[in-house]
């Protein structure tokens, strides 16, 4: 019988964390109001440190407020429970301690029967490591994850929480940024969108932005033209980028339209950028999961350097929509998806069924608790999708060709 539940949010922000926390609290209050709920502060960091807060009656009564906020009320961090060296360095475990054991013993000491993890593939693969350890050592604890990532790249989940909102917010951000196209002549704008390995968010953001353009009225006689406000290139990690050919095409756009706007996934061309930096003797910073620190690499600036002189750009602007997008409150579509997933998450928890809640693409998109061992990151965006190919055709960009497999 479930007596105590713990929640944590981890990894980068997405427009669903606050609402997911609220949804879980509401569902437990509806079905099992006697169950005690705590929340570990700043994700697995709080779990290791034993830093938690109690979900009081006041919080339960007002949990609906969390649906209207972005961010996470209980805080996030990037912690990998199998990276002992990093955790020792950060003072979260002592030298020689097994972080999984520390986490398991904390959950036992706190009397937790169910742990809800809300995060992306790194969060849920870490949850998988913890769930496996708990099962192997007979701790008898249920772990139920919720998939948040604005990249929408978790295998085998059809739609991750927060991704729809992030695309909508990225498009809203672009409305003002692209409005800068006449702040100087021959302007090059690079809108860098989050997406390390997956271009879904960049493509979806471009689509949402162009749908906004479709609903506007234009007055080209005074310089207010759809062509100048449009997206002229969309680059994603899954598609090969022929810099020379694209420079020639975009030079023509610059000459005829007067400006060029590029929507760029931060992971597009990353291997070329890293190779160039390392060949110059520079050390490329990486996070605890081994991922390249994209904020240190700055892909948008690298691409702007490749194109600026070739396009004859007189002014260049690189803007990143990621933090604006990922900290937003969930939109209507995401709120509906969150509600369906949090309801099922609590139902599964109360019957002792572990897994990550999601629409299982390998089982007819059925919403279910997907086995932890099947959860992986890095699901590629389908560059052959009809809507994506149609959009590229409308902006004059050649049909995408799959990029060669990444070297390891």
N, C-alpha and C positions, 0 to 999 in steps of 0.2 A: 504494500500500500504506500502511495506517495504521500510523504509528510512535509518534505522540504524541497524546494526547487531553487536553482541558481541560474542567473542569466549573465552572459557577457557578450560584448561586441568587440570586434578585433579587426586589424588590418586598416586599410584606408577607409575614409568615409564614403558613403553612398546615400542617396536620398531615400532611405528606407529604414535606417537604423532606429531612429527615435520612434517611428510608427510601429516597427516590429516589436520593440520593447513594450510599447503601449498595448499592442494587440495581444501579446502573450499575457500580460497582466490582466487585461479585460477578460480573456477567455478562461483563465484560471479562476477569476473572481466569479464568473458565470457558472462554471461547472464544478469547481472544488474550492469554495471560498475558505475552507479550513486549512488549505495548503499554505505553508509559510514560504515566502519568496524573498530571496536576497539577490543582489547584483554585485558582481565583482567589478571593481573600478579599474578602468583602463585594461580590459581584456585579460589575457593570460598573465599579464604583469600583476594585476590585482589578485589573481588566483594564487600565484606563487607566493606573494607577499601576505596573503590573508587579509587583503584590504577590500572590504565589502560594505554595502549599505543595505539597510532593511527596507523592504517595500511595505510601507505603513498603510493603515486604513485610509489615510488622507490621499496617499498616492493611488491606491486602488480606486477610490471614488472619483479621482480626477485624471485617470490614465488616458482618457480620450484626448486630453490636451496635447499629448505627445504626437498625435497624428498631424498636427499643424506646424511642427517644427522639423528642421533639418538637423544635421549633426547627430551626436549621440549623447543623451543625458548622463550616461554612465561612463563614457570615455573609452577611447581606443588606444592600442599600441601595437607594434609589430614585434611579436615574440614567437620564436619557434622552439617548442619544448624539446626537440631533439638536438638543438644547437647549444650544448652545454657550455662550450667555450665562450660564446657570446653572453650567455646568461650569467656566468661567473664574472665576466668583465663588467657587467651592468649591476652586479651585486644582488641579483635575484636568487641565486643559489650559491652554496659554498663549494669550494673546490672538492671534487670527488663525489658530489651528490648527483643522483640521477634526477633530472628535472621532472620526468614523468612520475617518479615515485613521490617527489615533493608535492606535485599537483594532486596526485591520488590521495595522499595522506591528509592534505588540506581539505579536500572534499569530504573525506571520512570524518575528520575532526569537526567540520562544520555541520555534519549530519545531513549532507545533501544526497537526495535520492535521484534527482534528475538535473542534468546540466544542459542548458540551451546555449548553443554557440551561434552567433549571428555574424557571418563574415564570408569572404570569398574562398577561392580554392586553397590558399595558404592556411586560412583559419580552419577550414573544414578538413584539410589533410592533417593538420595538427590535432584536430578533434579526433580524427581517425586513429592517429598514433595513441592518443590518450585512451580512446575507447578500447583499442586492442590491449593496451596495458592493463586497464581495469578488468577486462574479461579474463585475461591470462592469469591475473593475480586474485581473481574471485572477489572483486570489490562490489559486484552486484549493483552497478549504477548505470542508469539509462542516459545516453547522450543523443540529443536531437538537434541537428543543425538547420539553419536557414541560410539560403544562398544569396549573399549580397555582393554584387560587383557591377560597376558601371560599364565594364568591358563586355559583359554578357558572354563570358568565355569559359563557363564551367561545364565540363563533360560529366554526365549526359543530360544536363538540364536545359530545357528549351528556352526559358526566359528567367534571367536573374533579377532579383529585386533591385529597384533603383535605376536600372538602365534606361527605361523609357523616359523617366524624369530627367536624367542626365542629358539625354539627347535634346529634349525640349529646352532645357536651360542653356545648353551650348548654342542652340539656335538663337535664343533670346540674347545671349552675350554677343553673338556674331552680328546681330542687327545694328548694334552701336559701333562695333569695331569696323565693319565693312562701310559704315557711314563715313569713315575717315578717308575713303578712297580719293576724295577731292581736296584733302588738306595739303596736297602738294601735287605737282604734275608727275606723271609716270610713276604712280605709286604701286609698290609691291606689298601686299598684305599676306602674312602667313598666320593662319589661325591654327594653333597647335592644340589637338584634342587628345585627351588621355586614351591610352590603349597600347600596352607594351607589346603584346604578341597578336592582338586581335583588332581588326579594323572596323568591327561592327559599330562602335560608338561614333567614329568619325563619319562613316557612311550614313548612319541614322541621323546624325546631327546635320549633315549636309542636306539630307532629304527634308528634315523638318524645317530648315532654314528656307529651302526653295519652295516649300508649301506656303510659308509666310509670304514670300515674294509673289506667289500666284494670287494671293488675296489683296495685293496692293494695286493702286492706280498709278500710272506713270505719265510724265510730261517731258518727253525727250527734247522738245523744242527749247526748253530752258536748262537742259542738261540732266534732267531726272530720268534716267533710262534704266530699264531692267538689265540691260547688258552690263552696265557698269556696277550694278549692285549684285550681280550673279556670282556664283562660284565658278571658277575657271579650271580648277584641277582638284581632284580628290585622291590623296595618296594613302594607301593602307599597307600594313606589313605583308599581307598575303600576295600582293601583286608586285611584279617587277617594275622598277622605275628606270626608264631610259632617259637619263638626265639630258643627253644631247638632243634627242628627238623632242622631248618636252620643252626644252629651252627654245627650240626653233618654233614650235607651235605657240608657246606662250608669248614669244616675241611678236608674233603676228597679232595676238590678242592685244598686247600692250600698244602696238602701233595703231590698231583700229579703234579700240575701246578707250584707251588712255590709262588703264590701270589693270592689275591682275590680282585676283584673290585665290589663295590656295588653302584648302582644308587638309591638314596633315595629321596622321596618327603619330604620336610621339615615338612609336616603335618602328615606323617605316624607315628602312635604310639603316637601322641601328647597327647592324654588323659592320657595315662600311664605315660608319662613324667611329665605332670602337676600334676597328682595325687601324684606322688613320691615327687615332690618338695614341694607341699602344706602339705603333711603328715610330711615333715621334718621341717615344720614351716616357709618355705620361701614364700614370697609374689611374685606372678607371675604378671609381668608388662603387662598392656593392653593398646591398643591405644584408640582414641576417639570413635571408633566404637565398642569397647568392645572386639576386637580380641586380643588374646594372642600375645605379642611381641616376635615373633619367634627369633629375633636376641638376645634376652635375655635368651631364653630357650636353644638354641643351640642343636637341634635334632641330627645333625650329630655326635657331640661329644658323646652324650648319646648312640647312636647306636654303635659307635666304642668301647665304654667301655663295652657294652654287649657282643661284639664278640671277642675282641682282645685276651683275655686270653684263651677263648675256642678254638680259631683257632690256638693258639700257635704263634700269630703274634709277630715278633721281631721289627717291625717298623709299625707305623700307620700314615696315612695322611688323614685329612678331608679337603676337598676343596669345596667352594660354587661358583656355576656359575651364580647365580642370577643377580648380578649387572653387570657382563660382558654381559649377555644376554639381559637384559631388556633395556640397554641404546644403543643398536645397531641401525644402520639405517635399515629400512625395506628391506627385500629381494624382489625378483621379484614377487613371489606369493602374498605377502602381499601388494605390491604396486598396483597390479591389484585389489585386494579386497578393498583397501583403495579408489582407484579411483571410483569404482562402488558405494561405500557407500557415499563418499563426494558429488558425482554428485546428488544422490538421496536426500541427506540431504538438499542441496540447493534448489532443485526442491520442496521438501515438505515445506521448510521454506517460499518460495515465494508464495505458495498457502495457507499458514496458517495452515499446518497440523503438529501437535506436535507428538512426539513419539521418540523411539530409533530405529535407522536404523539397520537392521540386517536380516539375512536369518531366517525366522520364521519356526522353526521345527514343530510347530503345524498347519502350513498352507502350507505344501508341500515345505518347504524351500524357499518360496517366499521372495525375497528381498523387504522389505516394512518398513514403520514406525510403529513399534510395540508399542502398547499402554503401557504407563508408568506403569500402575498398574499390568501388567503382567511380568514386569522385576524383576527377583530375582537373588541372587547369590547362590553359592553352588551347581551348577549342577555337579553331580558325573560323573567321568570317567567310561565308560562302560568296566569293567574288563572282560566281556564276549566277547569282540570284537575279531574276528578271528585272526587278525594280532597280537594282544597282547598275546593271548593264544599260538599262534604259536611261537612267540619270546621266551616266557618263556620255552616252550618245548625244543627249540633249545639250551638254556643255562642250561637245566637240572633242572629248578625250577618247583616244583609242580604246577598244575593248581590252579589258585587263588580261594580262598573261601571268600565270602563277609564278611567284618568285621561287628560286631554287631553295631546297631544304636548308634550314639553318645549320651551320657547322656546330659541333659540340666538342 
